[in-house]
Amino acid sequence: MTRETRILTIFLLTAVVCVWGVQAMAADGLITLRSSHGPKDTMNRLEAEVKAKGMTVFARVDHAVGAAEVGLSLRPTGVLIFGNAKAGTPLMQAEQAIGIDLPLKALVWQDASGATWLSYNDPSWLAKRHGLGREVEATVSAMTAALAAVVRAATASP
């Protein structure tokens, strides 16, 4: 990714955050958005939006339940694992090692102050991480847009 593309990406993400009216943070390809809903509602909304976009939900992992099963406490923390073979397969055909990051995952979690957050890996960052080239650029762009729409719908105010 060129310097200009990185700057444009940062500008666009900042603009999207301003338009959505939510707080966001990003580190090493991780995008985190504040949700207007509690953890359970955010996860349910996320799952519904993923399915509405025609993606497959492979698993829903509740880390807090796992912690409780071994006598430990954990604030609400869950992962939704989902994807679409039509989008993911071309990426793996270009570089099979990206399969470690596919299917996509989103983490819904509650911080110590009670705020709910949704975190996910930016598909563009994943493509860069695995050295994918222009041949999958359109697929990565479509995946990025679809994921942003799903996350926006899951976290936005009603």
CORDAQUI-V807816 format. One record per pair of residues at least 6 apart in sequence whose ideal C-beta (glycine too) atoms are under 8 Angstrom apart, sorted by the first residue. I is the first residue (numbers start at 1). J is the second residue. D is the distance in Angstrom with one decimal. If there is no record, write none. Layout:
# CORDAQUI-V807816
I | J | D
I | J | D
This chain:
# CORDAQUI-V807816
1 | 9 | 7.5
1 | 124 | 7.6
1 | 128 | 5.8
9 | 124 | 7.0
13 | 24 | 7.2
13 | 26 | 7.0
13 | 31 | 7.6
16 | 148 | 7.1
17 | 23 | 7.4
17 | 24 | 4.5
17 | 33 | 7.7
20 | 33 | 7.6
20 | 152 | 5.9
20 | 155 | 7.9
20 | 156 | 6.5
21 | 157 | 7.6
22 | 33 | 5.2
22 | 34 | 5.0
22 | 35 | 7.7
22 | 36 | 7.4
22 | 155 | 6.2
22 | 156 | 7.4
23 | 33 | 7.3
23 | 34 | 4.3
24 | 31 | 6.7
24 | 32 | 6.3
24 | 33 | 4.9
24 | 34 | 7.3
25 | 31 | 8.0
25 | 32 | 4.7
26 | 32 | 7.0
26 | 122 | 7.5
28 | 125 | 7.4
29 | 121 | 5.4
29 | 122 | 4.9
29 | 124 | 8.0
29 | 125 | 2.8
29 | 126 | 6.7
29 | 128 | 7.8
29 | 129 | 6.9
30 | 119 | 5.8
30 | 120 | 7.4
30 | 121 | 6.2
30 | 122 | 7.5
31 | 119 | 6.8
31 | 120 | 5.8
31 | 121 | 7.6
31 | 122 | 5.3
31 | 151 | 7.8
32 | 117 | 5.4
32 | 118 | 7.1
32 | 119 | 4.3
33 | 117 | 6.8
33 | 118 | 5.3
33 | 119 | 7.8
33 | 151 | 6.1
33 | 155 | 5.2
34 | 115 | 6.0
34 | 116 | 7.2
34 | 117 | 5.8
34 | 155 | 7.0
35 | 42 | 4.3
35 | 108 | 7.3
35 | 116 | 4.2
35 | 117 | 6.5
35 | 118 | 5.5
35 | 154 | 7.1
35 | 155 | 4.0
36 | 155 | 6.2
36 | 156 | 6.1
36 | 157 | 4.3
36 | 158 | 7.7
37 | 45 | 6.5
37 | 116 | 6.4
37 | 154 | 7.9
37 | 155 | 7.1
38 | 76 | 7.8
38 | 110 | 7.6
38 | 116 | 5.7
39 | 76 | 3.7
39 | 77 | 7.9
39 | 78 | 7.0
39 | 108 | 5.4
39 | 109 | 6.9
39 | 110 | 4.9
39 | 116 | 5.0
40 | 76 | 7.1
42 | 108 | 4.9
42 | 116 | 5.3
42 | 118 | 6.0
42 | 154 | 5.8
42 | 155 | 6.3
43 | 60 | 7.2
43 | 78 | 5.3
43 | 80 | 6.5
43 | 108 | 4.6
45 | 153 | 6.8
45 | 154 | 4.2
45 | 155 | 7.8
46 | 80 | 5.6
46 | 106 | 6.0
46 | 108 | 6.6
46 | 118 | 6.8
46 | 150 | 6.8
46 | 151 | 7.4
46 | 154 | 3.9
47 | 57 | 5.8
47 | 60 | 6.8
47 | 80 | 5.9
47 | 82 | 8.0
49 | 149 | 7.8
49 | 150 | 4.4
49 | 153 | 4.6
49 | 154 | 5.3
50 | 57 | 5.9
50 | 80 | 6.9
50 | 82 | 4.7
50 | 150 | 5.7
51 | 57 | 6.4
53 | 146 | 5.7
53 | 149 | 7.3
53 | 150 | 5.9
54 | 84 | 6.7
55 | 82 | 5.1
55 | 83 | 6.0
55 | 84 | 4.7
55 | 146 | 7.8
55 | 150 | 8.0
56 | 82 | 6.3
56 | 83 | 6.2
56 | 84 | 6.7
56 | 85 | 7.8
56 | 103 | 7.7
57 | 80 | 6.6
57 | 81 | 7.4
57 | 82 | 4.9
58 | 81 | 4.6
58 | 82 | 6.2
58 | 83 | 7.0
58 | 103 | 5.7
59 | 79 | 7.8
59 | 80 | 7.7
59 | 81 | 4.4
60 | 78 | 6.6
60 | 79 | 7.4
60 | 80 | 5.5
60 | 81 | 7.6
61 | 78 | 6.2
61 | 79 | 4.4
61 | 80 | 7.9
61 | 81 | 7.2
62 | 77 | 7.8
62 | 78 | 4.9
63 | 74 | 5.9
63 | 77 | 4.2
63 | 78 | 6.3
63 | 79 | 7.1
64 | 74 | 4.6
64 | 75 | 6.9
64 | 76 | 5.4
64 | 77 | 5.5
64 | 78 | 7.3
67 | 73 | 6.4
67 | 74 | 3.8
68 | 74 | 7.6
75 | 109 | 6.9
75 | 110 | 4.5
75 | 111 | 7.3
75 | 112 | 7.3
76 | 108 | 7.4
76 | 109 | 6.7
76 | 110 | 4.4
76 | 116 | 7.7
77 | 107 | 7.1
77 | 108 | 7.5
77 | 109 | 4.5
77 | 110 | 7.3
78 | 107 | 7.3
78 | 108 | 5.2
78 | 109 | 7.5
79 | 105 | 5.5
79 | 106 | 7.0
79 | 107 | 5.3
79 | 108 | 7.8
80 | 105 | 6.9
80 | 106 | 5.0
80 | 108 | 7.3
81 | 103 | 5.5
81 | 104 | 7.4
81 | 105 | 5.2
82 | 103 | 5.8
82 | 104 | 5.8
82 | 105 | 7.7
82 | 106 | 7.5
83 | 102 | 6.0
83 | 103 | 3.1
83 | 104 | 5.2
87 | 139 | 5.8
87 | 142 | 6.8
87 | 143 | 5.0
87 | 146 | 7.8
88 | 102 | 4.6
88 | 103 | 6.4
88 | 104 | 8.0
90 | 136 | 5.6
90 | 139 | 5.1
91 | 98 | 5.0
91 | 102 | 6.8
91 | 127 | 7.1
91 | 130 | 7.8
91 | 132 | 6.4
91 | 136 | 5.6
91 | 139 | 6.4
91 | 140 | 7.3
92 | 98 | 5.8
92 | 99 | 5.1
92 | 102 | 6.7
94 | 132 | 5.3
94 | 133 | 7.1
94 | 135 | 6.1
94 | 136 | 5.1
95 | 130 | 4.7
95 | 131 | 6.3
95 | 132 | 5.7
97 | 130 | 5.7
98 | 126 | 6.4
98 | 127 | 7.6
98 | 129 | 7.9
98 | 130 | 4.3
98 | 132 | 7.0
101 | 121 | 6.4
101 | 126 | 4.9
101 | 129 | 7.4
101 | 130 | 7.5
102 | 126 | 8.0
104 | 120 | 6.9
104 | 121 | 7.3
104 | 123 | 7.4
104 | 143 | 7.8
104 | 147 | 6.6
105 | 120 | 6.8
105 | 121 | 7.2
106 | 118 | 6.0
106 | 119 | 7.0
106 | 120 | 4.4
106 | 151 | 7.1
107 | 118 | 7.1
107 | 119 | 4.5
107 | 120 | 7.1
108 | 116 | 6.8
108 | 117 | 7.3
108 | 118 | 5.3
109 | 116 | 7.3
109 | 117 | 5.5
109 | 119 | 7.1
110 | 116 | 5.3
110 | 117 | 7.5
111 | 117 | 6.5
118 | 151 | 5.9
118 | 154 | 6.3
118 | 155 | 5.4
120 | 147 | 6.6
120 | 151 | 6.6
122 | 144 | 6.8
123 | 140 | 5.4
123 | 143 | 4.4
123 | 144 | 4.7
123 | 147 | 6.3
124 | 140 | 5.8
124 | 141 | 7.8
124 | 144 | 5.4
127 | 136 | 6.7
127 | 140 | 4.6
132 | 140 | 6.9
